[in-house]
Structure formats: C-alpha cells, structure tokens
Amino acid sequence: FDNTIDALANFPGEDAPTVTLDVKRMRRWPKVQVTVEYPPSQCAEGFDPVKQLEFFAGENLKRALQNRGIVLDDPGNPRCDYCGSNACYVSIYRGKALLNPMGKTEEKLMQRNPNVRLSCKTTVGYNMQEGELKLKVNLSQW
C-alpha cells in the first residue's frame, strides 16, 4: 500500500505539465501475525519449534499454513470429517476472536476441548480483523 502511494506521488516525474489520477478504491489488506509451535518431539536438534508467520485476513488456516511450509502431519489424530486429513486439528491458545465462529458440527466435535479447531474449516482474520494468533500443530505428539 505504502509503496503504491509513493510510486503514484512520484509519477511521472517533474517534467509532466499535468497528471490526472482517478483512484476508485485502494485499501491495505489486514494482516494477522501468527506464531506456530511444533511439538518438541518432532523437531531435530537445533531446530526452533516456533515459527513466526504473517497471514492475510480471510485466508483459510490450513491452506495458509501449508503454503508457508508448516508440516501438518499427525498420525495420532483421528481423521477430519470434512477433508479426510488427520492433521487438521490445531490448538488455539491466543487470538480466538480473530477466527470465524465454529459451525454447529465443529462445535459438537470440539465440545470436550473448545481450544481446538479444524484448520480446514477456519478462516483467519474474520471480518477483516488484524491481530496476533498463537497456535500449536500436530496435537497428539505434545
């Protein structure tokens, strides 16, 4: 956003007599700072189990994690009813308000542990919110 405004302010230089600019809508996309923790048993010696990432508001949590290189592999978890993966379950321990509300089915599945969400059904930065989100992946290995 800032780079675009700067480029527009300096375009086309000082030798142009007039420049007409019509901007319909320009808006900075909200971002969510995400801290992901791996279980220590899954990390090699010298590997930092905590990763700092940045997601855009509206991104699907599972796809965003996988696109940024987070390994979701947890054979100890049951398979997800929606996507069939056993790596869908994540524990949210900060920033729950930044996520979309749970659907009825997800609420029933997560009744025993309300801090756990299905990443395939979770949207980050719900309603274009910014903030900080902290989560743990591969839960059965903790």
PALUM-954797 format. One record per residue: residue number from 1; residue in one letter; chain; x, y, z of N, C-alpha, C in turn. Coordinates in Angstrom, 3 decimals. Each point is the difference from the previous one (the first is absolute). Layout:
<pabas>
num = NUM; residuo = A; cadena = A; nx = X; ny = Y; nz = Z; cax = X; cay = Y; caz = Z; cx = X; cy = Y; cz = Z
...
</pabas>
This chain:
<pabas>
num = 1; residuo = F; cadena = A; nx = 0.819; ny = -1.184; nz = 0.000; cax = -0.819; cay = 1.184; caz = 0.000; cx = 0.866; cy = 1.252; cz = 0.000
num = 2; residuo = D; cadena = A; nx = 0.939; ny = 0.057; nz = 0.951; cax = 0.862; cay = 1.177; caz = 0.115; cx = 0.867; cy = 0.187; cz = -1.243
num = 3; residuo = N; cadena = A; nx = 0.511; ny = -1.109; nz = -0.548; cax = 0.819; cay = 0.090; caz = -1.215; cx = -0.821; cy = 0.493; cz = -1.188
num = 4; residuo = T; cadena = A; nx = -1.259; ny = -0.426; nz = -0.080; cax = -0.869; cay = 0.433; caz = -1.097; cx = -0.253; cy = 1.499; cz = 0.083
num = 5; residuo = I; cadena = A; nx = -0.303; ny = 0.497; nz = 1.185; cax = -0.247; cay = 1.431; caz = 0.186; cx = 1.257; cy = 0.800; cz = -0.337
num = 6; residuo = D; cadena = A; nx = 1.153; ny = -0.494; nz = 0.432; cax = 1.259; cay = 0.686; caz = -0.293; cx = 0.264; cy = 0.043; cz = -1.505
num = 7; residuo = A; cadena = A; nx = -0.239; ny = -1.123; nz = -0.693; cax = 0.205; cay = -0.041; caz = -1.452; cx = -0.947; cy = 0.962; cz = -0.713
num = 8; residuo = L; cadena = A; nx = -1.236; ny = 0.065; nz = 0.452; cax = -0.966; cay = 0.908; caz = -0.615; cx = 0.367; cy = 1.463; cz = 0.254
num = 9; residuo = A; cadena = A; nx = 0.522; ny = 0.285; nz = 1.192; cax = 0.379; cay = 1.375; caz = 0.332; cx = 1.189; cy = 0.482; cz = -0.831
num = 10; residuo = N; cadena = A; nx = 0.867; ny = -0.900; nz = -0.399; cax = 1.199; cay = 0.361; caz = -0.760; cx = -0.132; cy = -0.263; cz = -1.499
num = 11; residuo = F; cadena = A; nx = -1.176; ny = -0.344; nz = -0.471; cax = -0.209; cay = -0.289; caz = -1.411; cx = -0.508; cy = 1.226; cz = -0.707
num = 12; residuo = P; cadena = A; nx = 0.345; ny = 0.327; nz = -1.170; cax = 1.032; cay = -0.505; caz = -0.900; cx = 1.293; cy = 0.774; cz = 0.123
num = 13; residuo = G; cadena = A; nx = 0.164; ny = 0.764; nz = 1.035; cax = 1.208; cay = 0.788; caz = 0.166; cx = -0.368; cy = 1.478; cz = -0.031
num = 14; residuo = E; cadena = A; nx = 1.008; ny = 0.844; nz = -0.072; cax = -0.239; cay = 1.435; caz = 0.059; cx = -0.244; cy = 0.624; cz = -1.369
num = 15; residuo = D; cadena = A; nx = 0.264; ny = -0.711; nz = -1.113; cax = -0.122; cay = 0.601; caz = -1.321; cx = -1.405; cy = -0.081; cz = -0.593
num = 16; residuo = A; cadena = A; nx = -0.951; ny = -0.617; nz = 0.675; cax = -1.366; cay = -0.084; caz = -0.540; cx = -0.794; cy = 1.229; cz = 0.450
num = 17; residuo = P; cadena = A; nx = -0.717; ny = 0.652; nz = -0.950; cax = -0.763; cay = 1.204; caz = 0.369; cx = -1.185; cy = -0.324; cz = 0.934
num = 18; residuo = T; cadena = A; nx = -0.758; ny = -1.050; nz = -0.299; cax = -1.122; cay = -0.387; caz = 0.850; cx = -0.167; cy = -1.523; cz = -0.025
num = 19; residuo = V; cadena = A; nx = -0.434; ny = -0.499; nz = 1.093; cax = -0.304; cay = -1.421; caz = 0.101; cx = -1.367; cy = -0.106; cz = 0.664
num = 20; residuo = T; cadena = A; nx = -0.911; ny = -0.754; nz = -0.651; cax = -1.315; cay = -0.234; caz = 0.583; cx = -0.043; cy = -1.439; cz = 0.485
num = 21; residuo = L; cadena = A; nx = -0.402; ny = -0.166; nz = 1.225; cax = -0.017; cay = -1.313; caz = 0.609; cx = -1.386; cy = -0.251; cz = 0.580
num = 22; residuo = D; cadena = A; nx = -0.606; ny = -1.116; nz = -0.397; cax = -1.312; cay = -0.374; caz = 0.497; cx = 0.149; cy = -1.310; cz = 0.758
num = 23; residuo = V; cadena = A; nx = -0.124; ny = 0.057; nz = 1.319; cax = 0.120; cay = -1.178; caz = 0.843; cx = -1.382; cy = -0.339; cz = 0.535
num = 24; residuo = K; cadena = A; nx = -0.457; ny = -1.194; nz = -0.329; cax = -1.329; cay = -0.401; caz = 0.459; cx = 0.036; cy = -0.506; cz = 1.429
num = 25; residuo = R; cadena = A; nx = 0.923; ny = -0.928; nz = 0.279; cax = 0.087; cay = -0.537; caz = 1.354; cx = 1.372; cy = -0.613; cz = 0.206
num = 26; residuo = M; cadena = A; nx = 0.624; ny = 0.404; nz = 1.060; cax = 1.280; cay = -0.585; caz = 0.339; cx = 0.010; cy = -0.196; cz = 1.513
num = 27; residuo = R; cadena = A; nx = 0.287; ny = -1.224; nz = 0.407; cax = -0.073; cay = -0.323; caz = 1.408; cx = 1.074; cy = -1.008; cz = 0.363
num = 28; residuo = R; cadena = A; nx = 0.614; ny = 0.214; nz = 1.127; cax = 1.005; cay = -0.942; caz = 0.480; cx = -0.721; cy = -1.236; cz = 0.528
num = 29; residuo = W; cadena = A; nx = 0.482; ny = -1.187; nz = -0.398; cax = -0.621; cay = -1.248; caz = 0.424; cx = 0.461; cy = -0.312; cz = 1.421
num = 30; residuo = P; cadena = A; nx = -0.930; ny = -0.234; nz = 0.935; cax = 0.387; cay = -0.287; caz = 1.386; cx = 0.837; cy = -1.276; cz = 0.111
num = 31; residuo = K; cadena = A; nx = 0.945; ny = 0.013; nz = 0.924; cax = 0.882; cay = -1.147; caz = 0.198; cx = -0.103; cy = -0.500; cz = 1.430
num = 32; residuo = V; cadena = A; nx = 0.214; ny = -1.290; nz = 0.160; cax = -0.013; cay = -0.641; caz = 1.314; cx = 1.384; cy = -0.601; cz = 0.235
num = 33; residuo = Q; cadena = A; nx = 0.604; ny = 0.345; nz = 1.124; cax = 1.294; cay = -0.569; caz = 0.379; cx = -0.268; cy = -1.345; cz = 0.670
num = 34; residuo = V; cadena = A; nx = 0.611; ny = -1.063; nz = -0.519; cax = -0.281; cay = -1.346; caz = 0.491; cx = 1.286; cy = -0.633; cz = 0.545
num = 35; residuo = T; cadena = A; nx = -0.104; ny = -0.553; nz = 1.206; cax = 1.091; cay = -0.750; caz = 0.606; cx = -0.430; cy = -1.464; cz = 0.032
num = 36; residuo = V; cadena = A; nx = 0.792; ny = -0.854; nz = -0.661; cax = -0.310; cay = -1.426; caz = -0.080; cx = 1.041; cy = -0.762; cz = 0.806
num = 37; residuo = E; cadena = A; nx = -0.472; ny = -0.897; nz = 0.878; cax = 0.905; cay = -0.830; caz = 0.795; cx = -0.122; cy = -1.457; cz = -0.415
num = 38; residuo = Y; cadena = A; nx = 1.155; ny = -0.606; nz = -0.271; cax = 0.081; cay = -1.442; caz = -0.260; cx = 0.239; cy = -0.721; cz = 1.322
num = 39; residuo = P; cadena = A; nx = -0.397; ny = -1.261; nz = 0.112; cax = 0.354; cay = -0.764; caz = 1.198; cx = 1.512; cy = -0.243; cz = 0.037
num = 40; residuo = P; cadena = A; nx = 0.622; ny = 0.093; nz = 1.178; cax = 1.452; cay = -0.217; caz = 0.094; cx = 0.430; cy = -1.359; cz = -0.535
num = 41; residuo = S; cadena = A; nx = -0.853; ny = -1.017; nz = 0.128; cax = 0.366; cay = -1.338; caz = -0.472; cx = 0.131; cy = -0.060; cz = -1.517
num = 42; residuo = Q; cadena = A; nx = -0.544; ny = 0.980; nz = -0.689; cax = 0.028; cay = 0.003; caz = -1.458; cx = 1.162; cy = 0.820; cz = -0.561
num = 43; residuo = C; cadena = A; nx = 0.767; ny = 0.628; nz = 0.873; cax = 1.059; cay = 0.902; caz = -0.448; cx = 1.380; cy = -0.642; cz = 0.149
num = 44; residuo = A; cadena = A; nx = 0.824; ny = 0.225; nz = -1.001; cax = 1.387; cay = -0.461; caz = 0.065; cx = 0.787; cy = 0.909; cz = 0.941
num = 45; residuo = E; cadena = A; nx = 1.134; ny = -0.469; nz = 0.441; cax = 0.834; cay = 0.802; caz = 0.893; cx = 0.422; cy = 1.287; cz = -0.704
num = 46; residuo = G; cadena = A; nx = -0.153; ny = 1.106; nz = 0.695; cax = 0.357; cay = 1.293; caz = -0.572; cx = -1.104; cy = 0.654; cz = -0.810
num = 47; residuo = F; cadena = A; nx = -1.112; ny = -0.695; nz = -0.195; cax = -1.126; cay = 0.545; caz = -0.758; cx = -0.912; cy = 0.765; cz = 0.943
num = 48; residuo = D; cadena = A; nx = -0.363; ny = 1.205; nz = -0.362; cax = -0.889; cay = 0.814; caz = 0.819; cx = -1.443; cy = -0.466; cz = -0.198
num = 49; residuo = P; cadena = A; nx = -0.666; ny = -0.464; nz = 1.053; cax = -1.367; cay = -0.506; caz = -0.148; cx = -1.054; cy = 1.094; cz = -0.170
num = 50; residuo = V; cadena = A; nx = 0.412; ny = 1.269; nz = 0.043; cax = -0.944; cay = 1.111; caz = -0.129; cx = 0.266; cy = 0.735; cz = -1.311
num = 51; residuo = K; cadena = A; nx = -1.044; ny = 0.188; nz = -0.798; cax = 0.107; cay = 0.711; caz = -1.275; cx = -0.898; cy = 1.230; cz = 0.031
num = 52; residuo = Q; cadena = A; nx = 0.506; ny = 1.117; nz = -0.484; cax = -0.775; cay = 1.240; caz = -0.100; cx = -0.427; cy = 0.176; cz = -1.454
num = 53; residuo = L; cadena = A; nx = -1.301; ny = 0.168; nz = -0.215; cax = -0.544; cay = 0.152; caz = -1.347; cx = -0.936; cy = 1.196; cz = -0.060
num = 54; residuo = E; cadena = A; nx = -0.337; ny = 0.391; nz = -1.218; cax = -0.946; cay = 1.087; caz = -0.214; cx = -1.049; cy = -0.469; cz = -1.000
num = 55; residuo = F; cadena = A; nx = -1.257; ny = 0.028; nz = 0.398; cax = -1.114; cay = -0.401; caz = -0.867; cx = -0.833; cy = 1.221; cz = -0.337
num = 56; residuo = F; cadena = A; nx = -0.665; ny = -0.060; nz = -1.145; cax = -0.948; cay = 1.050; caz = -0.356; cx = -1.372; cy = -0.367; cz = 0.552
num = 57; residuo = A; cadena = A; nx = -0.754; ny = 0.996; nz = 0.404; cax = -1.359; cay = -0.232; caz = 0.487; cx = -0.812; cy = -0.681; cz = -1.097
num = 58; residuo = G; cadena = A; nx = -0.773; ny = -1.000; nz = 0.374; cax = -0.834; cay = -0.724; caz = -0.949; cx = 0.608; cy = -1.289; cz = -0.517
num = 59; residuo = E; cadena = A; nx = 1.246; ny = -0.287; nz = 0.358; cax = 0.640; cay = -1.239; caz = -0.470; cx = -0.493; cy = -1.204; cz = 0.802
num = 60; residuo = N; cadena = A; nx = -0.098; ny = -1.138; nz = -0.675; cax = -0.306; cay = -1.257; caz = 0.656; cx = 1.234; cy = -0.418; cz = 0.792
num = 61; residuo = L; cadena = A; nx = -0.183; ny = -0.367; nz = 1.262; cax = 1.133; cay = -0.292; caz = 0.885; cx = 0.847; cy = -1.158; cz = -0.497
num = 62; residuo = K; cadena = A; nx = -0.609; ny = -1.098; nz = -0.403; cax = 0.776; cay = -1.166; caz = -0.437; cx = 0.813; cy = 0.307; cz = -1.257
num = 63; residuo = R; cadena = A; nx = -0.647; ny = 0.599; nz = -0.986; cax = 0.722; cay = 0.329; caz = -1.245; cx = 1.111; cy = 1.002; cz = 0.251
num = 64; residuo = A; cadena = A; nx = -0.256; ny = 0.985; nz = 0.859; cax = 1.021; cay = 1.012; caz = 0.298; cx = 1.206; cy = -0.639; cz = 0.690
num = 65; residuo = L; cadena = A; nx = -0.246; ny = -0.908; nz = 0.939; cax = 1.110; cay = -0.683; caz = 0.683; cx = 0.814; cy = -0.833; cz = -0.987
num = 66; residuo = Q; cadena = A; nx = -0.684; ny = -0.775; nz = -0.835; cax = 0.701; cay = -0.859; caz = -0.957; cx = 0.747; cy = 0.826; cz = -1.055
num = 67; residuo = N; cadena = A; nx = -0.583; ny = 1.093; nz = -0.454; cax = 0.664; cay = 0.847; caz = -1.003; cx = 1.267; cy = 0.642; cz = 0.535
num = 68; residuo = R; cadena = A; nx = 0.089; ny = 0.143; nz = 1.306; cax = 1.178; cay = 0.628; caz = 0.602; cx = 0.971; cy = -1.023; cz = 0.593
num = 69; residuo = G; cadena = A; nx = -0.179; ny = -1.268; nz = -0.363; cax = 0.972; cay = -1.032; caz = 0.354; cx = -0.191; cy = -0.658; cz = 1.354
num = 70; residuo = I; cadena = A; nx = -1.131; ny = 0.203; nz = 0.644; cax = -0.247; cay = -0.660; caz = 1.280; cx = -0.428; cy = -1.441; cz = -0.283
num = 71; residuo = V; cadena = A; nx = 0.681; ny = -0.941; nz = 0.634; cax = -0.282; cay = -1.418; caz = -0.211; cx = -1.129; cy = -0.419; cz = 0.934
num = 72; residuo = L; cadena = A; nx = -1.120; ny = -0.354; nz = -0.581; cax = -1.141; cay = -0.496; caz = 0.766; cx = -0.046; cy = -1.506; cz = -0.197
num = 73; residuo = D; cadena = A; nx = 0.566; ny = -0.739; nz = 0.959; cax = 0.055; cay = -1.455; caz = -0.108; cx = -0.160; cy = -0.578; cz = 1.391
num = 74; residuo = D; cadena = A; nx = -1.163; ny = -0.554; nz = 0.269; cax = -0.280; cay = -0.504; caz = 1.326; cx = -0.769; cy = -1.316; cz = -0.069
num = 75; residuo = P; cadena = A; nx = 0.712; ny = -1.120; nz = -0.149; cax = -0.677; cay = -1.281; caz = -0.139; cx = -0.812; cy = -0.413; cz = 1.223
num = 76; residuo = G; cadena = A; nx = 0.236; ny = 0.629; nz = 1.164; cax = -0.738; cay = -0.356; caz = 1.206; cx = -1.387; cy = 0.616; cz = 0.092
num = 77; residuo = N; cadena = A; nx = -0.283; ny = 0.973; nz = -0.823; cax = -1.313; cay = 0.656; caz = 0.036; cx = -1.013; cy = -0.767; cz = -0.835
num = 78; residuo = P; cadena = A; nx = -1.283; ny = 0.103; nz = 0.354; cax = -1.024; cay = -0.612; caz = -0.858; cx = -0.134; cy = 0.783; cz = -1.306
num = 79; residuo = R; cadena = A; nx = -0.560; ny = -0.625; nz = -0.999; cax = -0.191; cay = 0.668; caz = -1.290; cx = -1.087; cy = 1.064; cz = 0.111
num = 80; residuo = C; cadena = A; nx = 0.213; ny = 1.088; nz = -0.726; cax = -0.962; cay = 1.101; caz = -0.036; cx = -1.234; cy = -0.434; cz = -0.795
num = 81; residuo = D; cadena = A; nx = -1.181; ny = 0.338; nz = 0.500; cax = -1.240; cay = -0.343; caz = -0.688; cx = -0.188; cy = 0.779; cz = -1.302
num = 82; residuo = Y; cadena = A; nx = 0.701; ny = 1.130; nz = -0.143; cax = -0.177; cay = 0.849; caz = -1.181; cx = 1.004; cy = -0.289; cz = -1.105
num = 83; residuo = C; cadena = A; nx = 1.292; ny = 0.008; nz = 0.347; cax = 1.014; cay = -0.139; caz = -1.052; cx = 0.670; cy = -1.378; cz = -0.014
num = 84; residuo = G; cadena = A; nx = -0.227; ny = -0.818; nz = 1.022; cax = 0.574; cay = -1.340; caz = 0.021; cx = 1.433; cy = -0.060; cz = 0.482
num = 85; residuo = S; cadena = A; nx = 0.579; ny = 1.122; nz = 0.365; cax = 1.377; cay = 0.033; caz = 0.469; cx = 0.046; cy = -0.251; cz = 1.504
num = 86; residuo = N; cadena = A; nx = 1.112; ny = -0.540; nz = 0.482; cax = 0.141; cay = -0.172; caz = 1.440; cx = 0.849; cy = 1.118; cz = 0.605
num = 87; residuo = A; cadena = A; nx = 0.276; ny = 1.027; nz = -0.785; cax = 0.833; cay = 1.101; caz = 0.462; cx = -0.769; cy = 1.314; cz = 0.078
num = 88; residuo = C; cadena = A; nx = -1.291; ny = -0.078; nz = 0.093; cax = -0.848; cay = 1.183; caz = -0.014; cx = -0.109; cy = 0.704; cz = 1.343
num = 89; residuo = Y; cadena = A; nx = 0.200; ny = -0.739; nz = 1.070; cax = -0.247; cay = 0.533; caz = 1.335; cx = 1.142; cy = 0.907; cz = 0.446
num = 90; residuo = V; cadena = A; nx = -0.350; ny = 1.227; nz = 0.411; cax = 0.984; cay = 0.947; caz = 0.541; cx = -0.556; cy = 0.549; cz = 1.315
num = 91; residuo = S; cadena = A; nx = 0.895; ny = 0.294; nz = 0.930; cax = -0.400; cay = 0.561; caz = 1.284; cx = 0.273; cy = 1.503; cz = -0.024
num = 92; residuo = I; cadena = A; nx = -1.036; ny = 0.787; nz = 0.239; cax = 0.118; cay = 1.455; caz = 0.001; cx = 0.137; cy = 0.450; cz = 1.447
num = 93; residuo = Y; cadena = A; nx = 1.118; ny = 0.630; nz = 0.352; cax = 0.124; cay = 0.460; caz = 1.373; cx = 0.123; cy = 1.508; cz = 0.112
num = 94; residuo = R; cadena = A; nx = -0.140; ny = 0.706; nz = -1.114; cax = -0.105; cay = 1.462; caz = 0.031; cx = -0.596; cy = 0.477; cz = -1.314
num = 95; residuo = G; cadena = A; nx = -0.944; ny = 0.912; nz = 0.075; cax = -0.569; cay = 0.600; caz = -1.198; cx = -1.221; cy = -0.690; cz = -0.568
num = 96; residuo = K; cadena = A; nx = -0.752; ny = -0.699; nz = 0.840; cax = -1.199; cay = -0.690; caz = -0.480; cx = -0.990; cy = 0.947; cz = -0.669
num = 97; residuo = A; cadena = A; nx = -0.031; ny = 1.248; nz = 0.447; cax = -0.945; cay = 0.979; caz = -0.545; cx = 0.320; cy = 0.355; cz = -1.453
num = 98; residuo = L; cadena = A; nx = 1.208; ny = -0.329; nz = -0.464; cax = 0.397; cay = 0.289; caz = -1.383; cx = -0.498; cy = -1.061; cz = -0.982
num = 99; residuo = L; cadena = A; nx = -0.598; ny = -1.060; nz = 0.520; cax = -0.444; cay = -1.119; caz = -0.838; cx = -1.512; cy = 0.044; cz = -0.191
num = 100; residuo = N; cadena = A; nx = -0.442; ny = -0.603; nz = -1.097; cax = -1.437; cay = -0.077; caz = -0.245; cx = -0.666; cy = -0.849; cz = 1.081
num = 101; residuo = P; cadena = A; nx = -1.286; ny = 0.237; nz = 0.266; cax = -0.690; cay = -0.815; caz = 1.003; cx = -0.085; cy = -1.456; cz = -0.453
num = 102; residuo = M; cadena = A; nx = -0.019; ny = -0.904; nz = 0.978; cax = -0.132; cay = -1.428; caz = -0.308; cx = -1.403; cy = -0.278; cz = -0.526
num = 103; residuo = G; cadena = A; nx = -0.078; ny = -0.897; nz = -0.975; cax = -1.293; cay = -0.476; caz = -0.466; cx = -0.571; cy = -0.980; cz = 1.023
num = 104; residuo = K; cadena = A; nx = -1.244; ny = -0.358; nz = -0.152; cax = -0.668; cay = -0.910; caz = 0.945; cx = 0.724; cy = -1.348; cz = 0.099
num = 105; residuo = T; cadena = A; nx = 0.370; ny = -0.552; nz = -1.147; cax = 0.669; cay = -1.300; caz = -0.007; cx = 1.358; cy = 0.087; cz = 0.676
num = 106; residuo = E; cadena = A; nx = 0.758; ny = 1.050; nz = -0.297; cax = 1.320; cay = 0.163; caz = 0.625; cx = -0.151; cy = 0.201; cz = 1.512
num = 107; residuo = E; cadena = A; nx = -1.007; ny = 0.743; nz = 0.422; cax = -0.244; cay = 0.188; caz = 1.433; cx = -0.231; cy = -1.330; cz = 0.706
num = 108; residuo = K; cadena = A; nx = -0.808; ny = -0.866; nz = -0.631; cax = -0.276; cay = -1.305; caz = 0.601; cx = 1.253; cy = -0.872; cz = 0.040
num = 109; residuo = L; cadena = A; nx = 0.809; ny = 0.061; nz = -1.067; cax = 1.236; cay = -0.787; caz = -0.036; cx = 0.994; cy = 0.467; cz = 1.063
num = 110; residuo = M; cadena = A; nx = 0.031; ny = 1.292; nz = 0.258; cax = 1.000; cay = 0.578; caz = 0.898; cx = -0.559; cy = 0.317; cz = 1.384
num = 111; residuo = Q; cadena = A; nx = -1.110; ny = -0.630; nz = 0.388; cax = -0.626; cay = 0.268; caz = 1.285; cx = 0.935; cy = -0.247; cz = 1.175
num = 112; residuo = R; cadena = A; nx = 0.793; ny = -1.053; nz = -0.066; cax = 0.906; cay = -0.333; caz = 1.104; cx = 1.206; cy = 0.924; cz = 0.080
num = 113; residuo = N; cadena = A; nx = 0.394; ny = 0.575; nz = -1.120; cax = 1.147; cay = 0.907; caz = 0.004; cx = -0.314; cy = 1.220; cz = -0.867
num = 114; residuo = P; cadena = A; nx = -0.550; ny = 1.054; nz = 0.586; cax = -0.401; cay = 1.177; caz = -0.778; cx = 1.174; cy = 0.805; cz = -0.571
num = 115; residuo = N; cadena = A; nx = 1.232; ny = -0.287; nz = 0.418; cax = 1.168; cay = 0.709; caz = -0.546; cx = 0.481; cy = -0.592; cz = -1.316
num = 116; residuo = V; cadena = A; nx = -0.540; ny = -1.148; nz = -0.381; cax = 0.423; cay = -0.666; caz = -1.229; cx = -0.941; cy = 0.383; cz = -1.134
num = 117; residuo = R; cadena = A; nx = 0.589; ny = 0.254; nz = -1.173; cax = -0.789; cay = 0.311; caz = -1.185; cx = 0.434; cy = -0.911; cz = -1.148
num = 118; residuo = L; cadena = A; nx = -0.889; ny = -0.167; nz = -0.969; cax = 0.345; cay = -0.701; caz = -1.240; cx = 0.566; cy = 1.053; cz = -0.947
num = 119; residuo = S; cadena = A; nx = 1.262; ny = -0.139; nz = -0.346; cax = 0.644; cay = 1.035; caz = -0.817; cx = -0.615; cy = 0.109; cz = -1.392
num = 120; residuo = C; cadena = A; nx = -0.568; ny = -1.099; nz = -0.509; cax = -0.590; cay = 0.044; caz = -1.349; cx = -1.301; cy = 0.809; cz = -0.027
num = 121; residuo = K; cadena = A; nx = -0.627; ny = 0.228; nz = 1.166; cax = -1.256; cay = 0.736; caz = 0.082; cx = 0.168; cy = 1.359; cz = 0.690
num = 122; residuo = T; cadena = A; nx = 1.245; ny = 0.438; nz = 0.176; cax = 0.264; cay = 1.218; caz = 0.756; cx = 0.537; cy = 1.096; cz = -0.910
num = 123; residuo = T; cadena = A; nx = -0.563; ny = 1.185; nz = 0.149; cax = 0.445; cay = 1.176; caz = -0.747; cx = 0.714; cy = 0.943; cz = 0.962
num = 124; residuo = V; cadena = A; nx = 1.181; ny = 0.462; nz = -0.406; cax = 0.807; cay = 0.905; caz = 0.817; cx = -0.417; cy = 1.443; cz = -0.304
num = 125; residuo = G; cadena = A; nx = 0.005; ny = 0.849; nz = 1.013; cax = -0.330; cay = 1.409; caz = -0.209; cx = -1.449; cy = 0.203; cz = -0.377
num = 126; residuo = Y; cadena = A; nx = -0.887; ny = -0.747; nz = 0.618; cax = -1.427; cay = 0.067; caz = -0.292; cx = -0.495; cy = 1.444; cz = 0.108
num = 127; residuo = N; cadena = A; nx = -0.811; ny = 0.422; nz = -0.938; cax = -0.515; cay = 1.384; caz = -0.088; cx = 1.114; cy = 1.030; cz = -0.138
num = 128; residuo = M; cadena = A; nx = 1.069; ny = -0.390; nz = -0.696; cax = 1.119; cay = 0.897; caz = -0.312; cx = 0.694; cy = 0.541; cz = 1.250
num = 129; residuo = Q; cadena = A; nx = 0.166; ny = -0.847; nz = 0.999; cax = 0.668; cay = 0.397; caz = 1.241; cx = 1.503; cy = -0.211; cz = -0.104
num = 130; residuo = E; cadena = A; nx = 0.739; ny = 0.817; nz = 0.731; cax = 1.441; cay = -0.171; caz = 0.141; cx = 0.285; cy = -0.394; cz = 1.437
num = 131; residuo = G; cadena = A; nx = 1.135; ny = -0.647; nz = 0.213; cax = 0.372; cay = -0.353; caz = 1.361; cx = 1.048; cy = -1.091; cz = 0.030
num = 132; residuo = E; cadena = A; nx = 0.085; ny = -0.658; nz = 1.151; cax = 1.011; cay = -1.035; caz = 0.211; cx = -0.692; cy = -1.315; cz = 0.345
num = 133; residuo = L; cadena = A; nx = 0.447; ny = -1.054; nz = -0.655; cax = -0.566; cay = -1.331; caz = 0.182; cx = 1.134; cy = -0.950; cz = 0.384
num = 134; residuo = K; cadena = A; nx = -0.225; ny = -0.813; nz = 1.026; cax = 0.999; cay = -1.002; caz = 0.403; cx = -0.674; cy = -1.357; cz = -0.003
num = 135; residuo = L; cadena = A; nx = 0.682; ny = -0.981; nz = -0.610; cax = -0.580; cay = -1.330; caz = -0.092; cx = 1.058; cy = -1.078; cz = 0.053
num = 136; residuo = K; cadena = A; nx = -0.469; ny = -1.225; nz = 0.330; cax = 0.863; cay = -1.174; caz = 0.015; cx = -0.534; cy = -0.983; cz = -1.040
num = 137; residuo = V; cadena = A; nx = 0.936; ny = -0.652; nz = -0.698; cax = -0.383; cay = -0.985; caz = -1.026; cx = 0.433; cy = -1.396; cz = 0.441
num = 138; residuo = N; cadena = A; nx = -0.523; ny = -1.020; nz = -0.702; cax = 0.339; cay = -1.402; caz = 0.257; cx = -0.225; cy = -0.344; cz = 1.467
num = 139; residuo = L; cadena = A; nx = -1.247; ny = 0.130; nz = 0.421; cax = -0.357; cay = -0.032; caz = 1.426; cx = 0.273; cy = -1.313; cz = 0.719
num = 140; residuo = S; cadena = A; nx = -0.152; ny = -1.132; nz = -0.658; cax = 0.177; cay = -1.279; caz = 0.712; cx = 1.467; cy = -0.235; cz = 0.386
num = 141; residuo = Q; cadena = A; nx = 0.921; ny = 0.786; nz = -0.534; cax = 1.421; cay = -0.183; caz = 0.293; cx = 0.486; cy = 0.908; cz = 1.128
num = 142; residuo = W; cadena = A; nx = -0.890; ny = 0.769; nz = 0.590; cax = 0.358; cay = 0.849; caz = 1.138; cx = -0.006; cy = -0.847; cz = 1.207
</pabas>
